[in-house]
Structure formats: structure tokens, C-alpha cells
Amino acid sequence: MAELKTKLNDASVDDFLNSVSDEKKRQDSFKILELMKEVTGEEPKMWGTSIIGFGSYHYKYASGREADWFLTGFSPRKQSITLYIMSGFDQYDDLLGKLGKYTTGKACLYVKKAEDVDFEVLRELVKQSVEHMIATNP
């Protein structure tokens, strides 16, 4: 079985965020950092070289593969800021309808800039996702 490349490590979150060259994206990232710290009550940790994660859970696939992963997190990418909503989006239609301008992948919420989304709605989305992950991954 291949080993995960994205692992929890001791790299500095502040150093990573301060290295983001786009000033607006860097400012937005620090705003998201604070939101996720408040919602989760967890300190941010680096996962791999470019993901900031909060908390963790252990999962096991039917195949027997198992690992630890973060409950929620984000990464300032070139095109957008990627927020990891690990529970997916199926149960959040009402919140997504109020969120603002974004796109999604399976568990990724892509936001170009912070002012494109309602931060109170984002806070609730992150909160509900984290609660779901904790409840379903004891």
C-alpha cells in the first residue's frame, strides 16, 4: 500500500502563510485561519507542504487502509483558496445557497477571495462539517 504524502508535520503555519506571494490571498488566508481556529478550538498544523489542518480523525477503508487526517483545513492555492470540508456538501444545500461565490469538488470549497463569501455562513458550514466528522468518526 502506498504511503500518504500529505502528513502532519512541525512546519510553521505562520512562516508558510507569510510566504504566500499574493498579498490579498495572504490576508484572506490569515482571516480563514482565525475563523477555523475559533470554530474548531484547535491549533493549526501543517499537513504536507501546503495544507493547514485543524484537529484530526482516524479513518479506515473497507480495503483495510487506514490513516489520520485533519477535520477541516485550507490551502492558499494559485487559482483560489481551497477549504477542505471533509463531510462533503450533500447536507448543506441551505448554507451553500447563502454562502456567496464559490465552486466545489468532492470535499473542496474553492473561494477566489474572502469577500466573495459570507463569513458567518462559512463559519456555520465549517462548524457543522467538523461536528459531523467528529460524530461519524469516533
Buried (B, 14 or more C-beta within 10 A) or exposed (E): EEEEEBEBEEBEBEEBBEEBEEEEBBBBBBBBBEBBEEBBEBEBBBBBEBBBBBBBBEEEEEEEEEBEBBBBBBBBBEEBBBBBBBBBBEEBEEBBEEBBEBEBEEBBBBBBBBEBBBBEBBBBBBBBBBEBBEEEBE
